[in-house]
């Protein structure tokens, strides 16, 4: 199996209430399997598609720059850039 490059997360804010991370994905890059410990909002910085793998089903999600979405605590998945260009988003996790 071919190894994918890893997405790069840069923490911008981390305090007792929120954690804000900018994620940048080269074409084909992935987050790796992870579980979200907090409710969170994602704000795409570019328009494109991500491959979402929850361990049972793989699906492609089309995202538009600036069109945010919310997910609850406990989501488990791997996220892969399905574009021929870099993809980036800001993830805001709510600790409190």
Phi and psi restraints in degrees (range 20) as a CNS / XPLOR table:
assign (resid 1 and name C) (resid 2 and name N)
       (resid 2 and name CA) (resid 2 and name C) 1.0 -72.0 20.0 2
assign (resid 2 and name N) (resid 2 and name CA)
       (resid 2 and name C) (resid 3 and name N) 1.0 133.3 20.0 2
assign (resid 2 and name C) (resid 3 and name N)
       (resid 3 and name CA) (resid 3 and name C) 1.0 -79.6 20.0 2
assign (resid 3 and name N) (resid 3 and name CA)
       (resid 3 and name C) (resid 4 and name N) 1.0 131.7 20.0 2
assign (resid 3 and name C) (resid 4 and name N)
       (resid 4 and name CA) (resid 4 and name C) 1.0 -89.3 20.0 2
assign (resid 4 and name N) (resid 4 and name CA)
       (resid 4 and name C) (resid 5 and name N) 1.0 151.0 20.0 2
assign (resid 4 and name C) (resid 5 and name N)
       (resid 5 and name CA) (resid 5 and name C) 1.0 -67.4 20.0 2
assign (resid 5 and name N) (resid 5 and name CA)
       (resid 5 and name C) (resid 6 and name N) 1.0 157.4 20.0 2
assign (resid 5 and name C) (resid 6 and name N)
       (resid 6 and name CA) (resid 6 and name C) 1.0 -94.3 20.0 2
assign (resid 6 and name N) (resid 6 and name CA)
       (resid 6 and name C) (resid 7 and name N) 1.0 140.9 20.0 2
assign (resid 6 and name C) (resid 7 and name N)
       (resid 7 and name CA) (resid 7 and name C) 1.0 -65.5 20.0 2
assign (resid 7 and name N) (resid 7 and name CA)
       (resid 7 and name C) (resid 8 and name N) 1.0 153.4 20.0 2
assign (resid 7 and name C) (resid 8 and name N)
       (resid 8 and name CA) (resid 8 and name C) 1.0 -111.1 20.0 2
assign (resid 8 and name N) (resid 8 and name CA)
       (resid 8 and name C) (resid 9 and name N) 1.0 119.6 20.0 2
assign (resid 8 and name C) (resid 9 and name N)
       (resid 9 and name CA) (resid 9 and name C) 1.0 -102.1 20.0 2
assign (resid 9 and name N) (resid 9 and name CA)
       (resid 9 and name C) (resid 10 and name N) 1.0 129.6 20.0 2
assign (resid 9 and name C) (resid 10 and name N)
       (resid 10 and name CA) (resid 10 and name C) 1.0 -118.8 20.0 2
assign (resid 10 and name N) (resid 10 and name CA)
       (resid 10 and name C) (resid 11 and name N) 1.0 113.2 20.0 2
assign (resid 10 and name C) (resid 11 and name N)
       (resid 11 and name CA) (resid 11 and name C) 1.0 -73.4 20.0 2
assign (resid 11 and name N) (resid 11 and name CA)
       (resid 11 and name C) (resid 12 and name N) 1.0 125.7 20.0 2
assign (resid 11 and name C) (resid 12 and name N)
       (resid 12 and name CA) (resid 12 and name C) 1.0 -101.0 20.0 2
assign (resid 12 and name N) (resid 12 and name CA)
       (resid 12 and name C) (resid 13 and name N) 1.0 -35.3 20.0 2
assign (resid 12 and name C) (resid 13 and name N)
       (resid 13 and name CA) (resid 13 and name C) 1.0 -142.7 20.0 2
assign (resid 13 and name N) (resid 13 and name CA)
       (resid 13 and name C) (resid 14 and name N) 1.0 136.3 20.0 2
assign (resid 13 and name C) (resid 14 and name N)
       (resid 14 and name CA) (resid 14 and name C) 1.0 -150.4 20.0 2
assign (resid 14 and name N) (resid 14 and name CA)
       (resid 14 and name C) (resid 15 and name N) 1.0 104.8 20.0 2
assign (resid 14 and name C) (resid 15 and name N)
       (resid 15 and name CA) (resid 15 and name C) 1.0 -135.8 20.0 2
assign (resid 15 and name N) (resid 15 and name CA)
       (resid 15 and name C) (resid 16 and name N) 1.0 -165.0 20.0 2
assign (resid 15 and name C) (resid 16 and name N)
       (resid 16 and name CA) (resid 16 and name C) 1.0 -73.8 20.0 2
assign (resid 16 and name N) (resid 16 and name CA)
       (resid 16 and name C) (resid 17 and name N) 1.0 -10.6 20.0 2
assign (resid 16 and name C) (resid 17 and name N)
       (resid 17 and name CA) (resid 17 and name C) 1.0 -109.1 20.0 2
assign (resid 17 and name N) (resid 17 and name CA)
       (resid 17 and name C) (resid 18 and name N) 1.0 -39.3 20.0 2
assign (resid 17 and name C) (resid 18 and name N)
       (resid 18 and name CA) (resid 18 and name C) 1.0 -141.6 20.0 2
assign (resid 18 and name N) (resid 18 and name CA)
       (resid 18 and name C) (resid 19 and name N) 1.0 158.9 20.0 2
assign (resid 18 and name C) (resid 19 and name N)
       (resid 19 and name CA) (resid 19 and name C) 1.0 -130.1 20.0 2
assign (resid 19 and name N) (resid 19 and name CA)
       (resid 19 and name C) (resid 20 and name N) 1.0 124.4 20.0 2
assign (resid 19 and name C) (resid 20 and name N)
       (resid 20 and name CA) (resid 20 and name C) 1.0 -116.2 20.0 2
assign (resid 20 and name N) (resid 20 and name CA)
       (resid 20 and name C) (resid 21 and name N) 1.0 122.5 20.0 2
assign (resid 20 and name C) (resid 21 and name N)
       (resid 21 and name CA) (resid 21 and name C) 1.0 -128.1 20.0 2
assign (resid 21 and name N) (resid 21 and name CA)
       (resid 21 and name C) (resid 22 and name N) 1.0 131.6 20.0 2
assign (resid 21 and name C) (resid 22 and name N)
       (resid 22 and name CA) (resid 22 and name C) 1.0 -92.2 20.0 2
assign (resid 22 and name N) (resid 22 and name CA)
       (resid 22 and name C) (resid 23 and name N) 1.0 127.4 20.0 2
assign (resid 22 and name C) (resid 23 and name N)
       (resid 23 and name CA) (resid 23 and name C) 1.0 -109.8 20.0 2
assign (resid 23 and name N) (resid 23 and name CA)
       (resid 23 and name C) (resid 24 and name N) 1.0 129.9 20.0 2
assign (resid 23 and name C) (resid 24 and name N)
       (resid 24 and name CA) (resid 24 and name C) 1.0 -122.7 20.0 2
assign (resid 24 and name N) (resid 24 and name CA)
       (resid 24 and name C) (resid 25 and name N) 1.0 131.0 20.0 2
assign (resid 24 and name C) (resid 25 and name N)
       (resid 25 and name CA) (resid 25 and name C) 1.0 -120.8 20.0 2
assign (resid 25 and name N) (resid 25 and name CA)
       (resid 25 and name C) (resid 26 and name N) 1.0 120.4 20.0 2
assign (resid 25 and name C) (resid 26 and name N)
       (resid 26 and name CA) (resid 26 and name C) 1.0 -66.7 20.0 2
assign (resid 26 and name N) (resid 26 and name CA)
       (resid 26 and name C) (resid 27 and name N) 1.0 162.3 20.0 2
assign (resid 26 and name C) (resid 27 and name N)
       (resid 27 and name CA) (resid 27 and name C) 1.0 -52.8 20.0 2
assign (resid 27 and name N) (resid 27 and name CA)
       (resid 27 and name C) (resid 28 and name N) 1.0 128.3 20.0 2
assign (resid 27 and name C) (resid 28 and name N)
       (resid 28 and name CA) (resid 28 and name C) 1.0 82.3 20.0 2
assign (resid 28 and name N) (resid 28 and name CA)
       (resid 28 and name C) (resid 29 and name N) 1.0 -4.6 20.0 2
assign (resid 28 and name C) (resid 29 and name N)
       (resid 29 and name CA) (resid 29 and name C) 1.0 -72.8 20.0 2
assign (resid 29 and name N) (resid 29 and name CA)
       (resid 29 and name C) (resid 30 and name N) 1.0 156.1 20.0 2
assign (resid 29 and name C) (resid 30 and name N)
       (resid 30 and name CA) (resid 30 and name C) 1.0 -133.0 20.0 2
assign (resid 30 and name N) (resid 30 and name CA)
       (resid 30 and name C) (resid 31 and name N) 1.0 158.7 20.0 2
assign (resid 30 and name C) (resid 31 and name N)
       (resid 31 and name CA) (resid 31 and name C) 1.0 -78.2 20.0 2
assign (resid 31 and name N) (resid 31 and name CA)
       (resid 31 and name C) (resid 32 and name N) 1.0 -30.1 20.0 2
assign (resid 31 and name C) (resid 32 and name N)
       (resid 32 and name CA) (resid 32 and name C) 1.0 89.6 20.0 2
assign (resid 32 and name N) (resid 32 and name CA)
       (resid 32 and name C) (resid 33 and name N) 1.0 159.7 20.0 2
assign (resid 32 and name C) (resid 33 and name N)
       (resid 33 and name CA) (resid 33 and name C) 1.0 -64.4 20.0 2
assign (resid 33 and name N) (resid 33 and name CA)
       (resid 33 and name C) (resid 34 and name N) 1.0 131.6 20.0 2
assign (resid 33 and name C) (resid 34 and name N)
       (resid 34 and name CA) (resid 34 and name C) 1.0 -155.4 20.0 2
assign (resid 34 and name N) (resid 34 and name CA)
       (resid 34 and name C) (resid 35 and name N) 1.0 161.4 20.0 2
assign (resid 34 and name C) (resid 35 and name N)
       (resid 35 and name CA) (resid 35 and name C) 1.0 -122.2 20.0 2
assign (resid 35 and name N) (resid 35 and name CA)
       (resid 35 and name C) (resid 36 and name N) 1.0 132.8 20.0 2
assign (resid 35 and name C) (resid 36 and name N)
       (resid 36 and name CA) (resid 36 and name C) 1.0 -81.1 20.0 2
assign (resid 36 and name N) (resid 36 and name CA)
       (resid 36 and name C) (resid 37 and name N) 1.0 124.8 20.0 2
assign (resid 36 and name C) (resid 37 and name N)
       (resid 37 and name CA) (resid 37 and name C) 1.0 -89.2 20.0 2
assign (resid 37 and name N) (resid 37 and name CA)
       (resid 37 and name C) (resid 38 and name N) 1.0 -4.1 20.0 2
assign (resid 37 and name C) (resid 38 and name N)
       (resid 38 and name CA) (resid 38 and name C) 1.0 -142.1 20.0 2
assign (resid 38 and name N) (resid 38 and name CA)
       (resid 38 and name C) (resid 39 and name N) 1.0 157.8 20.0 2
assign (resid 38 and name C) (resid 39 and name N)
       (resid 39 and name CA) (resid 39 and name C) 1.0 -59.4 20.0 2
assign (resid 39 and name N) (resid 39 and name CA)
       (resid 39 and name C) (resid 40 and name N) 1.0 150.4 20.0 2
assign (resid 39 and name C) (resid 40 and name N)
       (resid 40 and name CA) (resid 40 and name C) 1.0 -153.0 20.0 2
assign (resid 40 and name N) (resid 40 and name CA)
       (resid 40 and name C) (resid 41 and name N) 1.0 160.4 20.0 2
assign (resid 40 and name C) (resid 41 and name N)
       (resid 41 and name CA) (resid 41 and name C) 1.0 -123.7 20.0 2
assign (resid 41 and name N) (resid 41 and name CA)
       (resid 41 and name C) (resid 42 and name N) 1.0 138.5 20.0 2
assign (resid 41 and name C) (resid 42 and name N)
       (resid 42 and name CA) (resid 42 and name C) 1.0 -112.7 20.0 2
assign (resid 42 and name N) (resid 42 and name CA)
       (resid 42 and name C) (resid 43 and name N) 1.0 133.6 20.0 2
assign (resid 42 and name C) (resid 43 and name N)
       (resid 43 and name CA) (resid 43 and name C) 1.0 -119.2 20.0 2
assign (resid 43 and name N) (resid 43 and name CA)
       (resid 43 and name C) (resid 44 and name N) 1.0 102.0 20.0 2
assign (resid 43 and name C) (resid 44 and name N)
       (resid 44 and name CA) (resid 44 and name C) 1.0 -64.3 20.0 2
assign (resid 44 and name N) (resid 44 and name CA)
       (resid 44 and name C) (resid 45 and name N) 1.0 137.9 20.0 2
assign (resid 44 and name C) (resid 45 and name N)
       (resid 45 and name CA) (resid 45 and name C) 1.0 -95.4 20.0 2
assign (resid 45 and name N) (resid 45 and name CA)
       (resid 45 and name C) (resid 46 and name N) 1.0 -16.9 20.0 2
assign (resid 45 and name C) (resid 46 and name N)
       (resid 46 and name CA) (resid 46 and name C) 1.0 -136.3 20.0 2
assign (resid 46 and name N) (resid 46 and name CA)
       (resid 46 and name C) (resid 47 and name N) 1.0 167.0 20.0 2
assign (resid 46 and name C) (resid 47 and name N)
       (resid 47 and name CA) (resid 47 and name C) 1.0 -95.6 20.0 2
assign (resid 47 and name N) (resid 47 and name CA)
       (resid 47 and name C) (resid 48 and name N) 1.0 137.3 20.0 2
assign (resid 47 and name C) (resid 48 and name N)
       (resid 48 and name CA) (resid 48 and name C) 1.0 171.4 20.0 2
assign (resid 48 and name N) (resid 48 and name CA)
       (resid 48 and name C) (resid 49 and name N) 1.0 -162.9 20.0 2
assign (resid 48 and name C) (resid 49 and name N)
       (resid 49 and name CA) (resid 49 and name C) 1.0 -125.4 20.0 2
assign (resid 49 and name N) (resid 49 and name CA)
       (resid 49 and name C) (resid 50 and name N) 1.0 143.0 20.0 2
assign (resid 49 and name C) (resid 50 and name N)
       (resid 50 and name CA) (resid 50 and name C) 1.0 -120.7 20.0 2
assign (resid 50 and name N) (resid 50 and name CA)
       (resid 50 and name C) (resid 51 and name N) 1.0 140.7 20.0 2
assign (resid 50 and name C) (resid 51 and name N)
       (resid 51 and name CA) (resid 51 and name C) 1.0 -90.0 20.0 2
assign (resid 51 and name N) (resid 51 and name CA)
       (resid 51 and name C) (resid 52 and name N) 1.0 123.6 20.0 2
assign (resid 51 and name C) (resid 52 and name N)
       (resid 52 and name CA) (resid 52 and name C) 1.0 -111.0 20.0 2
assign (resid 52 and name N) (resid 52 and name CA)
       (resid 52 and name C) (resid 53 and name N) 1.0 123.1 20.0 2
assign (resid 52 and name C) (resid 53 and name N)
       (resid 53 and name CA) (resid 53 and name C) 1.0 -118.6 20.0 2
assign (resid 53 and name N) (resid 53 and name CA)
       (resid 53 and name C) (resid 54 and name N) 1.0 114.7 20.0 2
assign (resid 53 and name C) (resid 54 and name N)
       (resid 54 and name CA) (resid 54 and name C) 1.0 -100.0 20.0 2
assign (resid 54 and name N) (resid 54 and name CA)
       (resid 54 and name C) (resid 55 and name N) 1.0 11.6 20.0 2
assign (resid 54 and name C) (resid 55 and name N)
       (resid 55 and name CA) (resid 55 and name C) 1.0 92.6 20.0 2
assign (resid 55 and name N) (resid 55 and name CA)
       (resid 55 and name C) (resid 56 and name N) 1.0 -17.0 20.0 2
assign (resid 55 and name C) (resid 56 and name N)
       (resid 56 and name CA) (resid 56 and name C) 1.0 -117.3 20.0 2
assign (resid 56 and name N) (resid 56 and name CA)
       (resid 56 and name C) (resid 57 and name N) 1.0 -42.7 20.0 2
assign (resid 56 and name C) (resid 57 and name N)
       (resid 57 and name CA) (resid 57 and name C) 1.0 -132.5 20.0 2
assign (resid 57 and name N) (resid 57 and name CA)
       (resid 57 and name C) (resid 58 and name N) 1.0 140.5 20.0 2
assign (resid 57 and name C) (resid 58 and name N)
       (resid 58 and name CA) (resid 58 and name C) 1.0 -107.8 20.0 2
assign (resid 58 and name N) (resid 58 and name CA)
       (resid 58 and name C) (resid 59 and name N) 1.0 131.7 20.0 2
assign (resid 58 and name C) (resid 59 and name N)
       (resid 59 and name CA) (resid 59 and name C) 1.0 -140.4 20.0 2
assign (resid 59 and name N) (resid 59 and name CA)
       (resid 59 and name C) (resid 60 and name N) 1.0 154.3 20.0 2
assign (resid 59 and name C) (resid 60 and name N)
       (resid 60 and name CA) (resid 60 and name C) 1.0 -102.0 20.0 2
assign (resid 60 and name N) (resid 60 and name CA)
       (resid 60 and name C) (resid 61 and name N) 1.0 130.8 20.0 2
assign (resid 60 and name C) (resid 61 and name N)
       (resid 61 and name CA) (resid 61 and name C) 1.0 -113.1 20.0 2
assign (resid 61 and name N) (resid 61 and name CA)
       (resid 61 and name C) (resid 62 and name N) 1.0 125.4 20.0 2
assign (resid 61 and name C) (resid 62 and name N)
       (resid 62 and name CA) (resid 62 and name C) 1.0 -86.0 20.0 2
assign (resid 62 and name N) (resid 62 and name CA)
       (resid 62 and name C) (resid 63 and name N) 1.0 128.4 20.0 2
assign (resid 62 and name C) (resid 63 and name N)
       (resid 63 and name CA) (resid 63 and name C) 1.0 -122.5 20.0 2
assign (resid 63 and name N) (resid 63 and name CA)
       (resid 63 and name C) (resid 64 and name N) 1.0 144.6 20.0 2
assign (resid 63 and name C) (resid 64 and name N)
       (resid 64 and name CA) (resid 64 and name C) 1.0 -113.6 20.0 2
assign (resid 64 and name N) (resid 64 and name CA)
       (resid 64 and name C) (resid 65 and name N) 1.0 138.5 20.0 2
assign (resid 64 and name C) (resid 65 and name N)
       (resid 65 and name CA) (resid 65 and name C) 1.0 -52.0 20.0 2
assign (resid 65 and name N) (resid 65 and name CA)
       (resid 65 and name C) (resid 66 and name N) 1.0 129.0 20.0 2
assign (resid 65 and name C) (resid 66 and name N)
       (resid 66 and name CA) (resid 66 and name C) 1.0 82.8 20.0 2
assign (resid 66 and name N) (resid 66 and name CA)
       (resid 66 and name C) (resid 67 and name N) 1.0 -5.9 20.0 2
assign (resid 66 and name C) (resid 67 and name N)
       (resid 67 and name CA) (resid 67 and name C) 1.0 -94.9 20.0 2
assign (resid 67 and name N) (resid 67 and name CA)
       (resid 67 and name C) (resid 68 and name N) 1.0 95.2 20.0 2
assign (resid 67 and name C) (resid 68 and name N)
       (resid 68 and name CA) (resid 68 and name C) 1.0 -72.7 20.0 2
assign (resid 68 and name N) (resid 68 and name CA)
       (resid 68 and name C) (resid 69 and name N) 1.0 157.4 20.0 2
assign (resid 68 and name C) (resid 69 and name N)
       (resid 69 and name CA) (resid 69 and name C) 1.0 -144.0 20.0 2
assign (resid 69 and name N) (resid 69 and name CA)
       (resid 69 and name C) (resid 70 and name N) 1.0 156.6 20.0 2
assign (resid 69 and name C) (resid 70 and name N)
       (resid 70 and name CA) (resid 70 and name C) 1.0 -113.1 20.0 2
assign (resid 70 and name N) (resid 70 and name CA)
       (resid 70 and name C) (resid 71 and name N) 1.0 144.2 20.0 2
assign (resid 70 and name C) (resid 71 and name N)
       (resid 71 and name CA) (resid 71 and name C) 1.0 -137.9 20.0 2
assign (resid 71 and name N) (resid 71 and name CA)
       (resid 71 and name C) (resid 72 and name N) 1.0 146.6 20.0 2
assign (resid 71 and name C) (resid 72 and name N)
       (resid 72 and name CA) (resid 72 and name C) 1.0 -82.9 20.0 2
assign (resid 72 and name N) (resid 72 and name CA)
       (resid 72 and name C) (resid 73 and name N) 1.0 164.0 20.0 2
assign (resid 72 and name C) (resid 73 and name N)
       (resid 73 and name CA) (resid 73 and name C) 1.0 -52.7 20.0 2
assign (resid 73 and name N) (resid 73 and name CA)
       (resid 73 and name C) (resid 74 and name N) 1.0 148.7 20.0 2
assign (resid 73 and name C) (resid 74 and name N)
       (resid 74 and name CA) (resid 74 and name C) 1.0 97.3 20.0 2
assign (resid 74 and name N) (resid 74 and name CA)
       (resid 74 and name C) (resid 75 and name N) 1.0 -8.4 20.0 2
assign (resid 74 and name C) (resid 75 and name N)
       (resid 75 and name CA) (resid 75 and name C) 1.0 -61.4 20.0 2
assign (resid 75 and name N) (resid 75 and name CA)
       (resid 75 and name C) (resid 76 and name N) 1.0 130.5 20.0 2
assign (resid 75 and name C) (resid 76 and name N)
       (resid 76 and name CA) (resid 76 and name C) 1.0 -119.0 20.0 2
assign (resid 76 and name N) (resid 76 and name CA)
       (resid 76 and name C) (resid 77 and name N) 1.0 129.2 20.0 2
assign (resid 76 and name C) (resid 77 and name N)
       (resid 77 and name CA) (resid 77 and name C) 1.0 -172.4 20.0 2
assign (resid 77 and name N) (resid 77 and name CA)
       (resid 77 and name C) (resid 78 and name N) 1.0 172.2 20.0 2
assign (resid 77 and name C) (resid 78 and name N)
       (resid 78 and name CA) (resid 78 and name C) 1.0 -119.2 20.0 2
assign (resid 78 and name N) (resid 78 and name CA)
       (resid 78 and name C) (resid 79 and name N) 1.0 138.2 20.0 2
assign (resid 78 and name C) (resid 79 and name N)
       (resid 79 and name CA) (resid 79 and name C) 1.0 -117.2 20.0 2
assign (resid 79 and name N) (resid 79 and name CA)
       (resid 79 and name C) (resid 80 and name N) 1.0 128.8 20.0 2
assign (resid 79 and name C) (resid 80 and name N)
       (resid 80 and name CA) (resid 80 and name C) 1.0 -125.7 20.0 2
assign (resid 80 and name N) (resid 80 and name CA)
       (resid 80 and name C) (resid 81 and name N) 1.0 135.3 20.0 2
assign (resid 80 and name C) (resid 81 and name N)
       (resid 81 and name CA) (resid 81 and name C) 1.0 -71.0 20.0 2
assign (resid 81 and name N) (resid 81 and name CA)
       (resid 81 and name C) (resid 82 and name N) 1.0 115.4 20.0 2
assign (resid 81 and name C) (resid 82 and name N)
       (resid 82 and name CA) (resid 82 and name C) 1.0 -96.3 20.0 2
assign (resid 82 and name N) (resid 82 and name CA)
       (resid 82 and name C) (resid 83 and name N) 1.0 14.6 20.0 2
assign (resid 82 and name C) (resid 83 and name N)
       (resid 83 and name CA) (resid 83 and name C) 1.0 -104.5 20.0 2
assign (resid 83 and name N) (resid 83 and name CA)
       (resid 83 and name C) (resid 84 and name N) 1.0 162.6 20.0 2
assign (resid 83 and name C) (resid 84 and name N)
       (resid 84 and name CA) (resid 84 and name C) 1.0 -86.0 20.0 2
assign (resid 84 and name N) (resid 84 and name CA)
       (resid 84 and name C) (resid 85 and name N) 1.0 1.2 20.0 2
assign (resid 84 and name C) (resid 85 and name N)
       (resid 85 and name CA) (resid 85 and name C) 1.0 -124.7 20.0 2
assign (resid 85 and name N) (resid 85 and name CA)
       (resid 85 and name C) (resid 86 and name N) 1.0 165.5 20.0 2
assign (resid 85 and name C) (resid 86 and name N)
       (resid 86 and name CA) (resid 86 and name C) 1.0 -62.0 20.0 2
assign (resid 86 and name N) (resid 86 and name CA)
       (resid 86 and name C) (resid 87 and name N) 1.0 143.1 20.0 2
assign (resid 86 and name C) (resid 87 and name N)
       (resid 87 and name CA) (resid 87 and name C) 1.0 -122.1 20.0 2
assign (resid 87 and name N) (resid 87 and name CA)
       (resid 87 and name C) (resid 88 and name N) 1.0 145.1 20.0 2
assign (resid 87 and name C) (resid 88 and name N)
       (resid 88 and name CA) (resid 88 and name C) 1.0 -146.1 20.0 2
assign (resid 88 and name N) (resid 88 and name CA)
       (resid 88 and name C) (resid 89 and name N) 1.0 147.0 20.0 2
assign (resid 88 and name C) (resid 89 and name N)
       (resid 89 and name CA) (resid 89 and name C) 1.0 -149.4 20.0 2
assign (resid 89 and name N) (resid 89 and name CA)
       (resid 89 and name C) (resid 90 and name N) 1.0 162.3 20.0 2
assign (resid 89 and name C) (resid 90 and name N)
       (resid 90 and name CA) (resid 90 and name C) 1.0 -106.4 20.0 2
assign (resid 90 and name N) (resid 90 and name CA)
       (resid 90 and name C) (resid 91 and name N) 1.0 131.3 20.0 2
assign (resid 90 and name C) (resid 91 and name N)
       (resid 91 and name CA) (resid 91 and name C) 1.0 -111.1 20.0 2
assign (resid 91 and name N) (resid 91 and name CA)
       (resid 91 and name C) (resid 92 and name N) 1.0 127.1 20.0 2
assign (resid 91 and name C) (resid 92 and name N)
       (resid 92 and name CA) (resid 92 and name C) 1.0 -116.0 20.0 2
assign (resid 92 and name N) (resid 92 and name CA)
       (resid 92 and name C) (resid 93 and name N) 1.0 113.0 20.0 2
assign (resid 92 and name C) (resid 93 and name N)
       (resid 93 and name CA) (resid 93 and name C) 1.0 -99.6 20.0 2
assign (resid 93 and name N) (resid 93 and name CA)
       (resid 93 and name C) (resid 94 and name N) 1.0 134.9 20.0 2
assign (resid 93 and name C) (resid 94 and name N)
       (resid 94 and name CA) (resid 94 and name C) 1.0 -100.2 20.0 2
assign (resid 94 and name N) (resid 94 and name CA)
       (resid 94 and name C) (resid 95 and name N) 1.0 107.8 20.0 2
assign (resid 94 and name C) (resid 95 and name N)
       (resid 95 and name CA) (resid 95 and name C) 1.0 -82.9 20.0 2
assign (resid 95 and name N) (resid 95 and name CA)
       (resid 95 and name C) (resid 96 and name N) 1.0 -30.4 20.0 2
